[in-house]
Amino acid sequence: MSRIFSRPLRFRLLPPPSSTSRGTSPSSDKSLSNLKTMALLLQLQLNPSLSRLPFPPRPAIVPPKSLQLSPNLLQTRKFSSKPLLKPLNSSRLPPLYASAAAADEEEKSQPERREFAEDSASRTLRAFSLIKPYLLSQWKFILLGWLCSLVSVASLCQVVSRFGNLSSCVGSADATKLITGGSALGVFFMFKLAATYLQQSMLWKAALNAVADIRGDVFRGVLGRELGFFEGGSGVSSGDIAHRITSEAEDVADTLYALLNTVVPGALQLSAMATQMLVISPALSAISAMVIPGTSLAIAYLGERTRKISKEAHLSVANLSAYLNEVLPAILFVKANNAELSENVRFQRLANADLLAHLKKKKMKALTPQIIQIIYFGGLFTLCVGSLVVSRGSFDSRSIVSFMTSLVFLVEPIQDVGKAFNEWKQGEPAIERLFDLSNLKSKVIEKQDAIELETVKGDVKFYDVSFRYGDERPLVLNKLNLHIQAGETVALIGPSGGGKTTLAKLLLRLYDPLSGGILLDNKNIQNVHLESLRRHVGLVSQDVTIFSGTVAENIGYKDLTTKIDMEKVQMAARDANADEFIRMLPKGYETDVGPRGSSLSGGQKQRLAIARAIYQDASILILDEATSALDSKSELLVRQALEKLTKNHTVLVIAHRLETVLMANRILLLANGELQELSRSSLLNERVANMASNEIVI
C-alpha cells in the first residue's frame, strides 16, 4: 500500500504570515504562497482521491482570508458516490477530508461489503418476523381490508364481462341494451371504487397503528437504557436515534401498507383475471404469460439492488440529521469562533452525500415500474395475434375485448407486486435499524423480585465501590467507602473529573459499580425498583434541563401525567427564590418557557430546577453545582432555603463555591478515586485554601 497522509487534511481560516525569514519580498512570497495554497485546495475539492497519493505528511494548510473558499464553489464539486461518513457524536464531527486509512476501514465496515452467510430470503424472513407481532395485533383492520378487496375483485369481474357484452351492443346499435348494459356496468364500477377505498383505508389504518406501536416500544426501550448509552458508549448519536424513530418509522409504514395491499388483494385480482383469460382463450393466455417469468427475475434483482441503495440513503440522512442536531444548539459557539464557513463546508459535504444516495434510490425506484412495462409489450403482441385469430373467425370481437380488458387488469396486480417488492426492499434497512434500538439491552437490569420503598429515612452507605466508564479507562472510584447518615448534609469537593458527579450517578443507579455496593436504609439499591429508588432521590444538576412548556409544568414535572398541585408548585418556587421573577412573566406560572427554556436566563433556569427538586419532596437531595448560575443575592436566599431542607432531608452537595461547602455538616475531598474528610478549620487554613483555589473550590 502506498504511503498516505497520517491524518486527514484540515485547514484553519487564519490570516497569512505578515513577514518571511528569507530575503525575498514579503508580498511576492505571499502571492506565491496564496497561489500554491489555492491550487492545492481546488485540486482536492475537485478530486478527493488526490489525498491518497504518496505525498509525505504536511502541516495544516492556512489559506489567507482573501482566498477563503466560497460556498458556491463547493456546490460545483463532484462528490464521491460513496461518502465516507459515520454517525456523528458530539465528540467527533466528521473531518473535511478522510484519509486513505479511514477510507479502507470504512470500506470494511460497510455491511454490504461483507460476505453474508444469509441470503436475501433469510433477511426478508427475519425482517418479517420482527414486524409480524405488530401486524397480528391489527388483524381486525387487516381482515376488513381484505374482505373489501374481495368485494372489489368480484365487482371488477362483473365490470370486465359486461364491458365485453357492451362492445357487442355498440356494433348492433341496440339502444335499450346499451342503456341497460351501461347502467349495470356503472353500478358495478362504483361498487369497485367504493370497496377499493374502504380496502385502502382499513389497510392504512392497520399499517399506521402497527408503526405507532413499534415506535412506542422502541422509544420505551431507548428510555430504559442506562445513562452510558446516551453518553457515547453505544456509538449511536441522539440525532440518529431521533431519525430512526421519526423518518425511518414512516418508511416502515409505507412498507407495511404495500405488503398488506398486495398479498391478498393482488393475489385475488391476479387469479380472477387469469381465470377469465383462460376461459376465453387458453392459447392467448399462454402467450401473454410468456413475459411474466423474465419480468419476475428482473424485479427480484432490482429489489435486491434497491435494498442496498436504500440502506446507504438511510445512513446518509441519519448522518445529516445527527450533524444538524449537534451544530444548531451550538450556534452561539459557532458564531463566536467565526466557524460559519467551516460548518457550511461540513454541511455541504453531508448534504451532497445525502443527495447522491437519495438520487440513486429514486432512480432505482423509477426503474422497476419501467421494467414491468415490458408486460405491456406482451399485451400488444397478444393483440396482434388476437387480430389474426378474429380475422379467421375463431371468436368474436366481444371475446377479444373481454380478453384484453382482463389482460389490462392482470397487469395491474403484477405491477403492484413489483412496486410492493420495491417498497419492501427499501423498507428492510429501516426495519432493521429501527429494531436495532429495541434489541439493545440495558446494562442496568432491574431484578424481577425487586422491592418497593414506601418511605425512606435517607441513610446512605457506599462500601468498597469501584467504578470506571470504560474497560480501558482508569478507575474513577477505587474501593470508596462513605456513610451519610439520615438528615446529614455532606459536601463533596475535589478536582474536576475526580468522580463527584459519578458518585451521584451511582446513587441514582444510572450506572452500576464494578465492585462493591450501595445501601439505602440498609437495602442494596440493586434490589430496589428503579422507579421507587429515583422517586426518593432528587437531583439538581449543573447541566440544567428545562423542557418546552409552562413554568408550572417544569416545576411539577413529577406529576406531569397526573395532576400538578399548583399550591405546592408556588411553595416550591418561593423556597427556591423563583416566585418573584415567575410572577413578572407575561402569564406567570402559565408562561411558556420555549425550547430548552430559551426565554429564561441561566440563573432563572437554575432556580426552576431547584424548585422542581423541592416539589419532588424526595428524602435525599443531590445538589450538583446547584448554585453555580445564581447571583450572590439569589444564592444567599436559596442557600437559606436549602439549609431549612437539611433538617428533614439527606443532602449530598457537590460544590465548587466555598460558601456552599461551608453549609454542610461534613466536608469530604474526593481525589484520585479516594475520599478524605476535611475539617472546617483545615479548609479555611491558608495552605489548604491555596490548594482549594487551584484544585478544589473555585
C-alpha angles and dihedrals in degrees: 000000000000121000114272140186111291090221137009117285111255134173135197125215100239131138116264122255112283095215142025134219093227126083096247123105113282091221093053092047089048092051092047091048091048093052093048092047094049093047093052093046092050091049091052092046093051097037115026090178088077088078086072095059116114095259118146116249113280132195121259113290114239111199118197120251091249090062100044112145114259117228087231089062091055091057091062093056117110104230122209115262089229107055117201097232137146132185107279128242124189088247096057123033114184115269121243091247129019124224123235091251090055089047092053091048092048091049089056092047096056108105093216090056093059125083108252120208089210124071131220093273094056091049089051092049091049092050091047091050089057095055097034097090091052092050092049090054088061095049094127095059091041092051092048090049093051092047088054089051089054090055090046094053092045090052090047091055089055090048092053096048094044091047089060092048090049091055091058090050090056090058093050093045091223104162095193093053090044092054094043095044093043092050093050090047091052093049094052091044090054089049089054093050093048093047091048091051092051090045093054093043093053094045093048089051090052093048095047093045090051092050091047089056091047091051091049093050093045094048091046089053092049091051089050093058121106119259092257089069090065096038095067102277094115099047089230116119123221089242091056091049091051091049093052094050094046116027100022091047087058089054088053090053091054089049094050092048092050089050095048093043093053110037099067106009093047093045092050094050093044092051094045095049093043090052092052091049092050091050092051098043126348091189095055090044091056091050091049092050094055093086096048100080093051091047091049091054090049090050092051093050094046090047092057091048089049091054093056094045091047091054090055089049092051091051094047095052090044089055091049092048092049091050093051091048089057104040101042096059087048095052092120091057091045093053094042090057097043088241098142093109096048092046090048089053090052091047093048090050093052094040093052091048089052090047093054093045094050092043090057089047094051092046091053091046090052093047097059097064090047090056089051089054086075085081088067089060086057087054091052090050089050090051091055093050090045091053090055092048092049091049089056091051096247093139138345132266092258090064095048091049091050090047094050092046089052090049092053091052090043090059091053097067090042088055089047090053090053092047092046091050088049091050091047093053090048091049097046094080090047091052092048094047093045095050091043086073093053093045092059110102123217117245090213101072124189114220119239091232094047115147133232122238109216095176131013127199092195104242107153128188130182112192125187091333116178124177143169131176096228140017092250098038125096123262114273092190123027117196091319120188123193135159119196112185122218111277093013125130115216124185120209117204131172145113121314111274091022094124104264096127089039089062090056092048091052091051089053087046093236083139132018119231120247090234139355125037147251123232126201111193086344092304120118107242090221086068093053128087109258092228091051093047096049092045088065096044119070121197132201106183130198086236098068115213117205119172128212109267138070128325090247092052091053094049094043093043091134091064097037094121094044124030126314116225102227093192090055090046093055092046091052090048092052092050090051093048090244101112095083098056092038092059089052091059117101095257100017112219090359093059115124108235095201129230110336089352092294093164093059131076122242093258092048092052090049092053091049089054090051090049089051091055091048090050090052088061092206121178091231125045125197112197107190105187085325095167098039095109099044129101118238095265095047091044091054093050093045092047090053090052091048091050088058090052093055090071090071103020140062107237129196109193119196104190145158097191116091092217091057092047093054093060090070127096090222133023120209129188114215113195134145090006094299135102129231124181117227127199121225091246093053091047091053092044111114094237094050091041090057089051090047093053090057103037114005118030125028 
